Each structure stands twice: as structure tokens, then as C-alpha cells.
Amino acid sequence: GDIIPDAKPQRVTSLGAIEQWDAQRAIGNLTAKKMMDRAIELASDHGIGLVALRNANHWMRGGSYGWQAAEKGYIGICWTNSIAVMPPWGAKECRIGTNPLIVAIPSTPITMVDMSMSMFSYGMLEVNRLAGRELPVDGGFDDNGQLTKEPGVIEKNRRILPMGYWKGSGLSIVLDMIATLLSNGSSVAEVTQENSDEYGVSQIFIAIEVDKLIDGATRDAKLQRIMDFITTAERADDNVAIRLPGHEFTKLLDDNRRHGITIDDSVWAKIQAL
């Protein structure tokens, strides 16, 4: 299998605030949490901590690790490469990863960007397809090379659209390069060409201790001014609020803890049929 359940991640190199680890193909989400914990420990000593991880498995929801850092008062930044699931700008074949990037800020509430380098993740394509919805904006190309909002078509032909067209394509490439070099691990090309599935990926975890650079009261005041300046802008649509990234997650988390997690009926039926 792709995952070695009893594998233990090992530190390979230590350079002060930077460490290189080998996941040994251990369980992805448990390893990722441990690596962000280690980045936070390094940041407490050096102001910044960076852990580069190779031979890793899928970390599931990457935003968890940025949130993990922000809850402790650190800026959290992390990303992973992947198997090739997206065509680079101008191509038909999948040669780059969606390579999700997470940036979390310890504001109140936490502000966090959690985004793949595609307009929509394959997970969101599935959510919209199961709900019978078109995408709100173009998310990929149809079989004739025309932009489409039909999630099922994009899932089938794998011609997902890079975020910001050529910009998302370029960002995907450089994130892959950095993760590969710092971890001395596998690139998207290597994961795709040498593995039978998405495993052995490379990941980066960064924590920054803001309080070493700015006092708490000043930090909070500056963050609040940024948020107020944005949310008090005149709305383009009176019925649509101006949102800050990640702020809805705090409410969603509270609702899920109180009332349980909403699951699509068709997905729940498959779970019950197991």
C-alpha cells in the first residue's frame, strides 16, 4: 500500500531554523501535524521555523496545519506538491499539481487562505456535481477546448483550469520546485512518473512567531484596521457581504460541533453500504 502505518518520520538534516525530515511514507495527516508542531518549536527558538518533508502521504485537509499554528499565535504557511492532475497553461496533458497553499494569520477570528492552484479543487468539483450545480465561474475546459462550468465534464477529462490562468500555472511550478529542493524529495514529475499513485510527495511547513517582532496590542490593532478597511467598503451587491478568507470557517466549526457535520445524501448512502 501507499501508507506504512507503523513508519516513524525521521529528521535528516538540521540547520538552525530549518530542518529536513523523511516521512518514511507514514500516515499523512498525523505526520503533517507533527511537522507543523516542530516548525512552531523552531520558531519559538529562532523567530521562524521551517520543516521540509519528503516521502510524505496525502495530508488530507491542509488548512488544519495553518490553523494549528494560528491558534497558537503564529503565522502558519504550508504547501504540498502532488501527482500531476492539472495541465500547465497552454497544454492539454496534466503535467503539474494543484499544489495547495495555506497561509494562516493569528487575527481574531483567524484569517486563512487555503487554496489549490486550480480554480476549483477536484473535491469542490465533486461537491458541485453531486449537488447538481454548475460552477459559479469557469473551472476547466470541455472536450472541445472551450471553457466550461460543468464540474462532471472537468472531472472526466481532467482539464482543470489553473487559478488565474497562467499565474496559477506558474505558481504551481515554483511551489513544486521549492518543496522538492528544500526536502530533497520527489517533484510532481517524479511522483507522477515513478509511483503508481499519489504518495511520496514533498511538503513545506513554516511557522513565524509574530510576537518576537511586534507587541500584542499593536498586532491586534493593525490587524483589526486591515479587516475593518476591507469589510467597510461599499458592496457591489447589498445582499452579498464582503468576506475575509477563513472567517466563515470559525462559524462553520462551531455549527458542526453543535449540530454535527452535514454529509451529502449520496455519499452517506455509500458509507452505509460498506
C-alpha positions as CSV (number, residue, x, y, z in Angstrom):
1,G,0.0,0.0,0.0
2,D,0.9,3.7,-0.2
3,I,0.8,4.2,3.6
4,I,3.1,2.4,6.0
5,P,1.1,2.7,9.3
6,D,3.9,2.0,11.7
7,A,6.5,4.1,10.0
8,K,8.2,6.8,12.1
9,P,9.3,10.1,10.4
10,Q,13.0,10.8,10.8
11,R,14.9,14.0,10.9
12,V,17.6,14.0,8.3
13,T,19.2,17.5,8.5
14,S,19.1,20.4,11.0
15,L,20.3,23.9,10.1
16,G,19.1,26.1,12.9
17,A,15.7,27.3,12.0
18,I,15.4,24.8,9.1
19,E,15.0,21.1,9.3
20,Q,14.7,18.4,6.7
21,W,12.6,15.3,7.5
22,D,11.8,12.0,5.8
23,A,8.2,10.9,6.5
24,Q,9.0,7.3,5.6
25,R,5.5,7.2,4.0
26,A,3.9,7.3,7.4
27,I,0.2,8.4,7.9
28,G,-0.1,11.7,6.1
29,N,-2.3,13.8,8.4
30,L,-0.6,12.7,11.6
31,T,2.9,13.4,10.1
32,A,1.8,16.8,8.9
33,K,0.5,17.8,12.4
34,K,3.8,16.7,13.9
35,M,5.8,18.7,11.3
36,M,3.9,21.9,12.0
37,D,4.4,21.3,15.7
38,R,8.1,21.1,15.0
39,A,8.1,24.2,12.9
40,I,6.4,26.0,15.8
41,E,9.1,24.8,18.2
42,L,11.8,26.0,15.9
43,A,10.0,29.4,15.6
44,S,9.9,29.7,19.4
45,D,13.7,29.5,19.4
46,H,14.5,31.4,16.2
47,G,11.5,33.5,15.4
48,I,10.9,31.4,12.3
49,G,10.8,27.7,11.8
50,L,10.8,25.7,8.5
51,V,10.4,22.0,8.2
52,A,10.8,20.4,4.7
53,L,9.3,16.9,4.5
54,R,9.9,14.2,1.8
55,N,8.3,10.8,1.2
56,A,5.0,12.0,2.6
57,N,1.5,10.9,2.1
58,H,-1.6,13.0,1.4
59,W,-2.2,15.3,4.4
60,M,-6.0,15.4,3.9
61,R,-7.1,18.9,4.7
62,G,-4.1,21.2,4.5
63,G,-5.8,24.1,6.2
64,S,-5.7,22.2,9.5
65,Y,-2.0,22.8,9.8
66,G,-2.1,26.5,9.1
67,W,-5.0,26.8,11.6
68,Q,-2.9,24.8,14.1
69,A,-0.1,27.5,14.0
70,A,-2.5,30.5,14.1
71,E,-4.4,29.1,17.1
72,K,-1.1,29.3,19.0
73,G,-0.4,32.9,17.8
74,Y,2.0,32.1,14.9
75,I,1.7,32.8,11.2
76,G,1.4,29.4,9.6
77,I,2.4,28.7,6.0
78,C,2.4,25.3,4.3
79,W,2.1,23.6,1.0
80,T,2.4,20.3,-0.7
81,N,3.1,19.1,-4.2
82,S,1.1,16.2,-5.7
83,I,0.7,13.9,-8.6
84,A,0.1,15.7,-11.9
85,V,-3.6,16.5,-12.1
86,M,-3.7,19.8,-14.0
87,P,-2.4,20.9,-17.4
88,P,0.1,23.7,-17.4
89,W,-1.1,26.8,-19.2
90,G,-1.2,26.1,-22.9
91,A,-1.2,22.3,-22.6
92,K,-3.8,19.5,-22.8
93,E,-2.0,16.9,-20.7
94,C,-1.7,17.0,-16.9
95,R,1.9,17.8,-16.0
96,I,1.6,20.0,-12.9
97,G,0.0,19.5,-9.5
98,T,-2.8,21.5,-7.8
99,N,-0.2,22.0,-5.0
100,P,-2.4,23.6,-2.3
101,L,-1.0,26.5,-0.4
102,I,-2.2,27.6,3.1
103,V,-1.5,30.9,4.8
104,A,-3.0,31.5,8.3
105,I,-2.8,34.7,10.3
106,P,-3.4,34.9,14.1
107,S,-6.1,37.5,13.8
108,T,-9.4,37.4,15.7
109,P,-11.0,35.5,14.2
110,I,-8.2,33.6,12.4
111,T,-7.7,34.7,8.8
112,M,-6.7,31.9,6.5
113,V,-6.3,31.2,2.8
114,D,-6.4,27.5,1.9
115,M,-6.3,27.1,-1.9
116,S,-5.2,24.8,-4.6
117,M,-3.5,26.3,-7.7
118,S,-6.6,25.4,-9.7
119,M,-9.8,27.5,-9.9
120,F,-11.5,24.6,-8.0
121,S,-10.2,21.6,-6.3
122,Y,-11.3,18.2,-7.5
123,G,-13.1,17.9,-4.2
124,M,-15.2,21.0,-4.9
125,L,-15.9,19.7,-8.4
126,E,-17.4,16.6,-6.8
127,V,-19.4,18.6,-4.3
128,N,-21.0,20.7,-7.0
129,R,-21.6,17.7,-9.3
130,L,-23.4,15.8,-6.5
131,A,-25.5,18.9,-5.8
132,G,-26.4,19.2,-9.4
133,R,-24.9,22.7,-9.6
134,E,-22.9,24.4,-12.3
135,L,-19.7,26.1,-11.1
136,P,-20.1,29.8,-10.4
137,V,-17.3,30.6,-12.8
138,D,-15.4,28.6,-15.4
139,G,-13.4,25.8,-13.8
140,G,-11.9,24.0,-16.7
141,F,-12.1,23.0,-20.4
142,D,-14.6,20.8,-22.2
143,D,-13.6,18.1,-24.7
144,N,-13.5,20.8,-27.5
145,G,-11.1,23.0,-25.6
146,Q,-13.8,25.6,-24.6
147,L,-14.1,26.9,-21.0
148,T,-16.9,25.2,-19.1
149,K,-18.7,25.5,-15.8
150,E,-19.8,21.8,-15.9
151,P,-18.0,20.0,-13.0
152,G,-18.7,16.5,-14.3
153,V,-17.0,17.3,-17.6
154,I,-13.9,18.6,-16.0
155,E,-13.7,15.6,-13.6
156,K,-13.8,13.2,-16.5
157,N,-11.4,14.8,-18.9
158,R,-9.0,16.2,-16.1
159,R,-8.6,19.5,-17.9
160,I,-9.0,21.6,-14.7
161,L,-8.3,25.3,-15.1
162,P,-5.3,26.8,-13.2
163,M,-6.2,29.6,-10.8
164,G,-5.7,32.9,-12.6
165,Y,-4.8,31.1,-15.8
166,W,-1.1,31.3,-16.4
167,K,-0.5,32.8,-13.0
168,G,-1.8,29.7,-11.1
169,S,0.2,27.5,-13.5
170,G,3.4,29.4,-12.8
171,L,2.8,29.4,-9.0
172,S,2.2,25.7,-9.0
173,I,5.5,25.1,-10.8
174,V,7.6,27.2,-8.4
175,L,5.9,25.7,-5.3
176,D,6.8,22.3,-6.6
177,M,10.4,23.4,-7.2
178,I,10.8,24.9,-3.7
179,A,9.3,21.8,-1.9
180,T,11.4,19.5,-4.0
181,L,14.7,21.3,-3.4
182,L,14.3,22.0,0.4
183,S,13.1,18.5,1.2
184,N,15.4,16.7,-1.3
185,G,12.3,14.9,-2.2
186,S,10.2,14.0,-5.2
187,S,8.8,16.5,-7.6
188,V,5.5,16.3,-9.3
189,A,7.3,14.8,-12.3
190,E,8.8,12.1,-10.2
191,V,5.7,11.3,-8.2
192,T,3.7,11.0,-11.5
193,Q,6.2,9.1,-13.5
194,E,7.6,6.8,-10.8
195,N,4.7,6.0,-8.5
196,S,1.5,4.1,-9.2
197,D,-0.5,6.5,-7.0
198,E,-0.1,9.8,-5.2
199,Y,2.4,9.0,-2.4
200,G,6.0,10.1,-1.6
201,V,5.1,13.8,-2.0
202,S,7.1,16.7,-0.7
203,Q,5.7,19.3,1.8
204,I,6.8,22.5,3.5
205,F,5.7,23.7,6.9
206,I,6.6,27.3,8.1
207,A,5.8,29.0,11.4
208,I,6.6,32.6,12.3
209,E,6.4,33.9,15.8
210,V,4.9,37.4,15.3
211,D,5.2,38.4,18.9
212,K,9.0,38.5,18.6
213,L,8.5,41.3,16.1
214,I,5.6,43.3,17.4
215,D,3.7,43.6,20.7
216,G,0.3,42.0,21.1
217,A,-1.7,45.2,21.4
218,T,-0.1,46.7,18.3
219,R,-0.5,43.5,16.4
220,D,-4.2,43.3,17.2
221,A,-4.8,46.9,16.3
222,K,-3.1,46.7,13.0
223,L,-4.9,43.5,12.0
224,Q,-8.3,45.0,13.0
225,R,-7.6,48.1,11.0
226,I,-6.9,46.0,7.9
227,M,-10.0,43.9,8.4
228,D,-12.2,47.0,9.0
229,F,-10.8,48.8,6.0
230,I,-11.8,45.9,3.8
231,T,-15.2,45.0,5.2
232,T,-16.5,48.6,5.3
233,A,-16.0,49.0,1.5
234,E,-19.2,49.8,-0.4
235,R,-20.8,46.5,-1.5
236,A,-21.2,45.6,-5.2
237,D,-24.4,43.7,-4.1
238,D,-26.2,44.7,-1.0
239,N,-27.2,41.1,-0.4
240,V,-23.7,39.8,-0.5
241,A,-21.4,40.5,2.4
242,I,-17.7,41.3,1.9
243,R,-15.9,38.3,3.4
244,L,-12.4,37.8,4.7
245,P,-10.7,34.4,4.0
246,G,-11.3,31.8,6.6
247,H,-13.7,33.8,8.8
248,E,-16.7,31.7,7.8
249,F,-14.8,28.6,9.0
250,T,-15.0,29.7,12.6
251,K,-18.8,29.8,12.4
252,L,-18.9,26.5,10.5
253,L,-16.7,24.8,13.0
254,D,-19.0,26.0,15.9
255,D,-22.1,24.8,14.0
256,N,-20.6,21.4,13.2
257,R,-19.6,20.9,16.8
258,R,-23.1,21.7,18.0
259,H,-25.2,20.0,15.3
260,G,-22.9,17.5,13.5
261,I,-21.3,17.5,10.1
262,T,-23.6,17.8,7.0
263,I,-23.0,14.9,4.6
264,D,-24.4,14.6,1.0
265,D,-27.1,12.0,0.9
266,S,-25.5,10.0,-1.9
267,V,-22.2,10.0,0.0
268,W,-23.9,8.8,3.2
269,A,-25.7,6.1,1.3
270,K,-22.3,4.8,0.0
271,I,-20.9,4.9,3.6
272,Q,-23.9,2.9,4.9
273,A,-23.5,0.4,2.1
274,L,-19.9,-0.5,3.1
